[in-house]
Amino acid sequence: MALVAGVDSSTQACKVLVCDATTGRVVRHGRAPHPDGTEVDPEAWWAALQSAVSEAGGLDDVEAIAIGGQQHGMVCLDEDGKVIRPALLWNDTRSADAARDLVVELGGGDARRGAEAWAQAVGSVPVASFTVTKLRWLAEHEPQHARRVAAVALPHDWLSWRLTGSHSLDDLRTDRSDASGTGYFDAATGRYRRDLLARALGRASADGVALPAVLGPRDVLGYGDHTAGLAHLVVGPGCGDNAGAALGLGLRPGSVFVSIGTSGVVAAVSRGPTADPSGEVAGFADATGHHLPLACTLNGSRVLDSTAALLGVDHARLSELALTAEPGAQGLVLVPYLEGERTPNLPHATGSLHGLTLSSFTPQNVARAAVEGLLCLLADCLEAIRRQGVAVEEVRLVGGAARSHAVQVLAPALLGVPVQVPDPGEYVALGAARQAAWMLAGGAVPPRGGLPGSTLHEAAPDRETLQRYRAATADVIAGLRDRD
């Protein structure tokens, strides 16, 4: 039995699955936590990977490995391959002003023209999460570090590089899916836009900055570090976490997944690229050669975490309370911008409760409003993807918050489509393992073994609650504009 390993180096933890390369069956697994915060020393990821691999029984009998990782994180290296400063993660919003400036600059002072130019250049309009905006922030706030930048990598690129034992910047490798989240790679053409990278760094040219070579989905990145006894280990190109989840779920064009973890993600596998000048939909690539138009929220499962803490209940009781309330929570609406927001792009926004009355202000309605607010936020992301002409034939609901019974029950009414809830699993790591097996076998298509079972939930659309939510968000946005 040939074994492969898939890694999910996420915001919160590193997870490792060792799987049968033919059937996809998980043979063993390991997990190790990552530090909290929105900037992290990459060495913490490396330590977590080693710990998780050890807990998963090691790699001595594993033939191939691939790493899926959180997108956008900025790992800056000097000419000796040393990390210059802690990596800024996707959820670090300090570069919001830099994102705005980059858009305006490319439009010659006009934000609308700039957004159109960025969308045409790379399929996405920069927001605070993108690597390109973090590099601009670095150039403006830490010029002493920006001047030392000899290479820029993403979390999964850096980990894969470390796994091979290389110290040469020329050996950095990545894949289309993760490169497409930088803001300086065009997934439609498969080329880096070094002019945009130079603009971010404030340099006349970025030709001297090493960027990871972009591999195809079945290409071999290299082999494990021989000094660590891993020379037998074939290392795959890896992928961004969202592309890994799509691969792990076995999605095809027309399929959509909605993931509610630290963030909320709505992503659809599409045969063609998208270019949304509104910035709501990012034109990413997937891990198979297709595209992955994606809308992402900063607010995900923590909306439910914070509401449960407020009410002094666990998640099971939060679901019970939410499902005992009437649809619409008697007019109580939560706009869940608890950590700012990315879709819509409101990094400095805060959350708010609307429709508070003596009758609506009950634990049941607060619980219901939290679940509805989170799902309505994701419903708007789904609608944004539809506006790009992307087919939505099926939705699969995954992530930590997808285990909430209330989320499962209310999702089809608020998303407006039937919802499949796959069995719980580590789908990013499973996708990475599937990529490793695909690479090892040299197959024409990714193996479909080990695909999850699922439960179907259906309900009539709840347009009234969705309309009430959209009216509340419009009030929030108008208030922010008046304040500015």
N, C-alpha and C positions, 0 to 999 in steps of 0.2 A: 504493500500500500504506500503510494507516494504521498508525502505530506507537504503542505504549503502553509505559510503563515500570513495573516493579514493584520495590519496595525491601524488603529484609530488613535492618533495623537490629537485629542480634542482640547477644547478650552479647559475643561475640568479634570481630565484624566487621560492616561494612556491605557488602551485596551488591546490585548493581543489574543487572536484566535488561531489555533493550529487546527487545520482542516484536512480531511481526505481530499486530495486533488481531483478525484473522479466524481465523488458523490456530493461534495460540499459539506459533509457531516462534520460538526465541530467535535474534535477529539479531546482537546484540552484548551484551557484559557487562563489568562492572567490579567491583572489590573493594578495600576499604581496611580495615586493622585498627582495632580499638578498644583502649583501654588495659586492662590487667589490673586486677583489684581488684573489690570489691563496692560501691564508690561511685565515681562518675565525674562530672566536670564535663560537662554536656550539650553544651557547645561542642565537645567532642571528637567527639561524634556528628555534629554539623553539619559539622565539618571533614572527617570520614570520608565523609559523604554527598557533599560536593562533590568529593572526590578520586575516589570510586567512579564518580560521574556522569561526570567528566572521562575516566576510563579507559574508560567505556562509550560514549564518543563524543559526549557532551553531550546536551542535550534540545531543540536547535533544531528538529529534525524530528519530535519526539515530541508527540502530541496530548493525551495524558492520562497521569497518574501516580497511583499509590497506594502508601502506605507501610505495611508490616507491621513491628511492633516487639516487642521483648521486653516481656512483660507485667509489671505491678505496680510498675515503677520509680517512685519518688516524685520528681517535679519540682515544687518549690515556687517560686512567683513572687511578687514584691512588687507593689505597686499600679502600678509603672511597667513591669511585665512583665519585670523582671530576675530572673535565677535567684538565689535566696537562699543556697543551699549546694549542694555536689555532690549529685547524685541518688543515693539509696540504691537498689540493684538488687534484683531478686527473690531473689538468692542471698545477700543480707546477712541474717544470722540474729540480729543484735543486738536485734531487736524481739521475740524469743521470749517474754520475760516480759510485754511489753506485750500480746501476743496472748492469753496466758493471762488477764491481768487484764481485758481487754475481755470475754472470754467469761464470766468469773465475775460481773462487774458487771451484765451484761445479764440474768443469771439471779438477780439479787438475792442474790448470795453463793453460789449453787449452780452448779457448773460444768456439770452435766448439763442443768439447765434452761436455762442460758445457751447451750449449744451448740444445743439445740432452737430457742431463740428466734432465734439468728443464722441457722440454716438456713432457718427460715420467713421471715425478713426479706429475705435476699439470696441464698438458695440455697446458701450456703457458710458454714463455720465458720472464723473467722480463724486463720491461721497466720503465722509470721514473714515469709513472702514477700509477704503482701498489703499493699497501700498503706495501708490503714486502720491497721495495726499500726505501720507506720513513722511515721505521723503522731503516734500516741500516744508513740512513743519520742522524737520531736522535741519534743513538748510537755513531756516530763519531763526530758530531758537537755539540750536547747538551747532553753529558753523564749524567749530573746531572738530566735531565728529564728522560732519558732512564732508569736510575736506579729505578725510582719511578713507572714505568709502571707495573700495576697489572692487567690490562685488555686492550684489543684493540677492538674497535668497528668501524663500518662503519656508515656513516650518517644516513641511514634509521634504522639501529639497535638502535642507540642511541635515535632517536626520538620516536621509538616505545616503548622503555624502559621508557622514560620520560612520555609518554602518560599513561602508567600503574601506574605511581606514585611510582614505586619501587626504592629503593636505594641499593639493593643487586646486586653485580656483578653476582651472581648465576642465576639471572633472565634475563640476556642478551640473546636475541634470534635473529636469522637471517634466511635466506633461502639459497638454493643452488646457486641461480643466483648471489646474491651479494657476498657470500662467495667465489665463483669461481673467483672473480676478485682480491682477496687479494694477490695471489702468494704463499699462504701456505695452500690451500684447494684443494683437488683433486676431481673434480666433477664426474669423472668416478667411483671412489670407495665410494664417500660420506664421506671422512675422512680428517681431518686436518693433515698437515705435520708439527708437532711441531719441528722436527729437522730443518726444513727450517726457522721456526720462530725464533728458538734459534740462528741459524746462523746469521740472520738479526740483532738481538739484541746484538750479541756478548756474549751470555751466554752459559754456558755448557749445560743447560737444560731450556726449556720454560714451564716445567710442572706447575710452579707456576703462569703462566699468564692465566687469565680467557679469554676464547674466547666464543662468542655467540653460544649457541646450535643451530644446523641446523635443522630447521623444514621442514616438507613436505608441499606441496602447499596448502593443505586444513586444516592443523593443526591450532589450536587456540593458539596464542601466550599468551594471557591473557585477562584481562578486564581493562577498563578504570579506572583512578584514582578515588576512591570513595570520596576522600576529595574534588574533583572538581565536584562532582555530575555526574560522568561518569561510575558508577559501572555497569550500564546496557549495556555498549558498549563493544562488542566483538572485540578484536584486532587481526588481521590476521598477518601472517608471513612477509608480505611485499615482496619487491623484488628490484633488481637493476633497474635503469631507462630503460636500453635497453630491459631487459626481460619484464618490464612493458609495454613498447611500443609494443613489439611483441604480448603480450596478448591482449592489447587494440585494436590492428589491427586484431585480430583473426587469426594470422598466424599458419600454420601447416607445417609439414616437407615438404621441397621443396620450401617454401616461403622465400623471402628475403625482408628485408626493408632497405632502404637507407634513413638515417636521416641527414639533414643538419641543425644543430643548431650551438651552440658555437663550437662544434666539428663536424666532419663528421663521421658517423657510417654506416658500412655495416654489417648486421648480418643476418644469415640464421638459421631457425629452422631445426634441424637435429636429427634423431633418435639415432645416435651414436656419441661418443666423437671424437674430433680431437686432434692431438698432433703435432704441426708445429714447428720443430727445427729452422726454419728461424726467428721465432718470429713475423712474419707478421700477423698471425691469432692466436687470443687468444681462448683457448678452454673453453669458459664459459658454464654455464648451463642456461636453460630458466626457466620460472616460472610454468611449467606444468609437469615437470619430464623428458622432453627431453633436448637436448643440444642446445647451441647458439654460434657456431663458429662466431667470430666477428673480424673485422679489423676496427681500429679507427684512425682517423686523428686528429691532434691538430687543424688543420685549417678547418673552416667551413664557416658559414655565414659571419664572419668578413672579409673574402676575398672580398665579395660583398659590405659590409659596407664601407670598406676602399677605394675601387675603386670608389664607388658613391661619397664619400667625396672628393676624389682627383679630380673628374670631376665636382664637384659642382652640382650634380643632386640627385634626389630622386630615389628610387628603381624602380618605374614605368618607369622613363625616362632611367635609366640604361638598363632595358630590351629592350626598344625601340632602343637604340643605338646599343646594341649587335645584335639584330635581323636585323638591316639594314646592318651590315657588312657581308662579304662573309664568308663561312665556312673556318676555319683556320686563319682568321684575317690577310690575306695577309702575312702569315709567322710569325706573332707576337705570341710569346708563353710566358705565365706567368707560372712560377714554383712557386706555392703559399705557400712557406714555411715561412709565415710571422711571425709565433710564434714557430719556430723550427718545427719539425715534429716527429710523432710517427710511421707512416707507409708510407714510410720507416723510420726506427729508426734513426733520425738525429736531436736530441734535440737542437743542436747548429747551425743548418742551418739557412739561411736567404732566403727570396724570391728573385727572379730575373726575368727580362724581357729579352727575346732572340728574335733576328730577327728584331731589330729596324732599320728602314730605313726611309727616308723622306716620302715614300708613305705609310708605314705601321703605322707610329706614328700618329694616328688620334684618337679622342675620341671614334669613333665607334669601331675601332679595339681594343683599350685598353679595352673597355667594353666587347667585344666578347672574348678577350683573358682571361679576369677574369672569365667569366662563363665557358669557355672551360677548363681552368686550374683547376678550382675547380672540374668539372665533370670528367676530366681525372684522377685526384688524386683519386676520388672515384671509377672510372673504374678499376684502378690498385688494389684497395682493393677487388673488386668483383672478379677479376681474381685470386687473392691470395686464396680466399675461394674456388673457383672452383678447384684449384690445390690440395686441401685437399680431393677431391672426393665428395664434397657436391653438391647435386642437386640444380640447380637454375631454377625453373620452372616459377616463377613470381617475379616481383619486384614492391614494393610499395614505393613511394617517399613521405617523410614527413619532418616536421621541418619547422622552420621559413623561410629559404631560398627556400623551396619547393613552396612557394607562388609566387616566381618570375616566370613570364610568360616565360622569356628566359630560365630559368633552366628547366621548364617543357617541352618546345619545343625541346631543344637541348639534353636532357638527354637520350632518346632512341637511338639516333645515336651514342653517345659516350659510353654509357653503353652496347650497343650492343644487347639490348632486349627491348620488349615492356614494357612500364612503366605505372603503375596505380598511379594516384595522388588522394588519398582519400580527402574527404572534410576536410577542416581545423578543427582541434580538439586537445584537450589535451590528447594524447593517452597514456602517461605514467600514468596519473591520472585515465583515463578510465580503463586501465589495472588493476590498483590497486583496483578500485571499482569492477571490474569483479571478482578479486580474493576474495574480501570481500563477494560478493554475492555467489560465489562458496562455500566458507567456511561455510557461513551461511546455505546454502541449503544442504550441504553435498553431492553434486552431483558427479557423476563419471567423468564428463568433465566440463570445464568452460562454463558457459552460453554464448550463442552467440548473445544475444539480443543487439541492439544498435550498430551493426557493421556499419562502415561508408559507404556512397556512394563514388564513385570514377569516375574519368575521365581517359580514356585510351589514351595514346600518343604512336604513332609508327613512325619509320623512318628507312631508310636504314642505316646500320652501317657506320660511318665516320672513317675508319681505318687510313686514311692519317693524319688527325689531331692528332689522338691518337699516331701514330708512331712519329710524329714530337715532341709531348710532351715528349714521352719516351726518345727520343734522347737528349732533353734538360735536363731532369732529370739525365740522365747518365753523362752528362757533369758536372752537379752540384756535383754529388756524387764523380766523379773522382777528381774534384777540391778540395773537402773537404779532400779526402784521401791524396792528394799531400801536402795540407797544414799541415795535422797532421804528 
